[in-house]
Amino acid sequence: MERLLITVCTYNELENIRQLIPDLRAIAPHADILVIDDNSPDGTAKTVEEFSATDARVLLQRRPEKLGLGTAILCGFRYAVDNRYDLLINLDADFSHNPRYIPDLLKCVESCDVAIGSRYARGGGAVRWNWWRRLISVSINLYARCLLGLRTQDNSGSYRCYRVSRLAQLDWNRVISVGYAFLEEVLYRCRVVGCTFGEVPIVFENRRHGMTKINWKEAVEAVWVISLLGLQRLRKVPVHTTASDSGEDD
């Protein structure tokens, strides 16, 4: 069986993480669960430590402050590469990404390098989004497809399964973004080295507890980062892989 790491990035997700870890363990009993916490003042990290005391496969990485979603996901990537996992699934801590889709993602990644939990694939969707959030999501995805040459429909969601061997090919020191724009950037960088993609329909749900961290500043950053990457693509700036064999941009 392939070694699976599930990563969850947290900031003030105490009530959610109490429910999420048991749900993840039930649906993926063979997985290691790594929580990357940005010094949450609500005690999220302490609760994860309590789970770790009785389940050695629940792991915690504490970070000194809130450093951004992109850097947190990247922290999980590096942990997976360094510890020689085969697969990595990342999902949000707030139950907007229901763990029930994990088996579908694992099935999908059998035939591709990156399996995306997609709101825009046939059968997918989002529950009770207001008009501005839907507009931002649709616009960012369209922008990413146009500028970065991405053919996948959902490029701004973090619910994904990656083949770790493919993540290991990239030099992540070249990453531009630190926040939510990382989600588009990582797909672009994976695409440039020849990764294949699949999409699994998911229904994105409202968070169970706490407040969303999405705001207009993150949208502005995403537009800026996608623009910079699009310019690099036009100029055919190389993406500096760590492996000798890589794909070509087009």
Residue pairs with C-beta under 8 A, 6 or more apart in sequence:
1 30
2 86
2 87
3 32
3 84
3 85
3 86
3 87
4 28
4 30
4 31
4 32
4 85
4 86
4 87
4 88
4 89
4 106
5 31
5 32
5 33
5 34
5 76
5 79
5 80
5 83
5 85
5 87
5 88
5 89
5 164
6 24
6 28
6 31
6 32
6 33
6 34
6 88
6 89
6 90
6 91
6 102
7 34
7 35
7 36
7 73
7 76
7 79
7 80
7 88
7 89
7 90
7 91
8 17
8 20
8 24
8 33
8 34
8 35
8 36
8 90
8 91
8 92
8 93
9 35
9 36
9 37
9 38
9 69
9 72
9 73
9 76
9 90
9 92
9 93
10 17
10 35
10 36
10 37
10 38
10 40
10 44
10 45
10 48
10 93
11 37
11 38
11 40
11 44
11 66
11 213
12 40
12 41
12 42
12 44
12 210
13 40
13 42
13 44
13 93
13 94
13 209
13 210
14 40
14 42
14 43
14 44
14 47
14 209
15 208
15 209
15 210
16 93
16 94
16 95
16 207
16 208
16 209
16 210
17 35
17 44
17 47
17 48
17 93
18 47
19 95
19 208
20 93
20 95
20 99
21 33
21 35
21 48
21 51
21 58
23 99
24 31
24 33
24 99
24 102
25 31
25 33
25 55
25 58
27 99
27 100
27 102
27 103
28 89
28 99
28 102
31 57
31 89
32 57
32 58
32 59
32 85
33 57
33 58
33 59
34 59
34 60
34 61
34 76
34 79
35 44
35 45
35 48
35 58
35 59
35 60
35 61
35 93
36 61
36 63
36 72
36 73
36 75
36 76
37 44
37 45
37 48
37 60
37 61
37 62
37 63
38 63
38 65
38 66
38 67
38 72
39 45
39 62
39 63
39 64
39 65
39 66
45 60
45 62
48 58
48 60
49 60
51 58
52 58
52 59
52 60
61 75
61 79
63 72
63 75
67 178
68 178
68 179
68 182
69 158
69 179
69 180
69 182
69 213
70 175
70 177
70 178
70 179
70 180
70 181
70 182
70 183
70 185
71 178
71 182
73 90
73 158
73 182
73 183
73 186
74 172
74 175
74 182
76 88
76 90
77 88
77 162
77 167
77 172
78 172
80 88
80 164
80 167
81 164
81 167
81 168
84 164
85 164
86 163
86 164
86 165
87 106
87 109
87 161
87 162
87 163
87 164
88 161
88 162
88 164
88 167
89 102
89 105
89 106
89 160
89 161
89 162
90 158
90 159
90 160
90 162
91 97
91 99
91 102
91 117
91 158
91 159
92 158
92 159
92 207
94 207
94 208
94 209
94 210
95 205
95 207
95 208
96 204
96 205
96 206
96 207
97 117
97 157
97 158
97 159
97 202
97 204
98 202
98 203
98 205
101 117
101 159
101 200
101 202
104 200
105 115
105 117
105 159
105 160
105 161
105 200
106 115
106 161
108 115
108 161
108 198
108 199
108 200
109 115
109 161
109 162
109 163
109 198
111 196
111 198
112 195
112 196
112 197
112 198
113 162
113 163
113 166
113 190
113 195
113 196
113 197
114 160
114 161
114 162
114 163
114 166
114 187
114 190
114 195
114 196
114 197
114 198
115 160
115 161
115 197
115 198
115 199
115 200
116 152
116 154
116 155
116 157
116 159
116 160
116 187
116 197
116 198
116 199
116 200
117 154
117 157
117 159
117 160
117 199
117 200
117 202
118 124
118 152
118 153
118 154
118 157
118 199
118 200
118 201
118 202
119 125
119 126
119 137
119 154
119 157
119 201
119 202
119 203
119 204
120 141
120 153
120 154
120 199
121 153
121 154
121 199
121 200
121 201
122 201
123 201
124 154
124 201
124 202
124 203
124 204
125 203
125 204
126 134
126 137
126 203
126 204
127 203
127 204
127 205
127 206
128 206
129 137
129 204
133 214
136 214
136 219
137 156
140 155
140 156
140 184
140 219
140 222
140 223
140 226
141 153
141 154
141 155
141 156
143 223
143 226
144 150
144 155
144 156
144 184
144 187
144 188
144 226
145 151
145 152
145 155
147 226
147 227
147 229
147 230
147 233
148 155
148 184
148 187
148 188
148 191
148 226
148 229
148 230
148 233
149 188
149 191
149 233
149 249
149 250
150 184
150 187
150 188
150 191
151 197
152 187
152 197
152 199
153 199
154 199
155 183
155 184
155 187
156 180
156 183
156 184
156 222
157 183
157 202
157 204
158 183
159 202
162 190
163 195
166 190
166 193
166 195
167 190
168 242
168 243
169 193
169 241
169 242
169 243
169 246
170 189
170 190
170 193
170 239
170 240
170 241
170 242
171 239
171 240
171 241
171 242
174 189
174 239
174 240
175 182
175 185
175 189
176 185
176 225
176 228
176 229
177 185
177 221
177 222
177 225
179 218
179 221
179 222
180 214
180 218
180 221
180 222
181 218
181 221
181 222
181 224
181 225
181 226
184 222
184 225
184 226
184 229
185 225
185 226
185 229
187 197
188 229
188 233
189 239
190 197
191 197
191 247
191 249
192 239
192 246
192 247
192 248
192 249
193 239
193 241
193 243
193 246
193 247
194 246
194 247
194 248
195 247
233 249
236 249
239 246
239 249
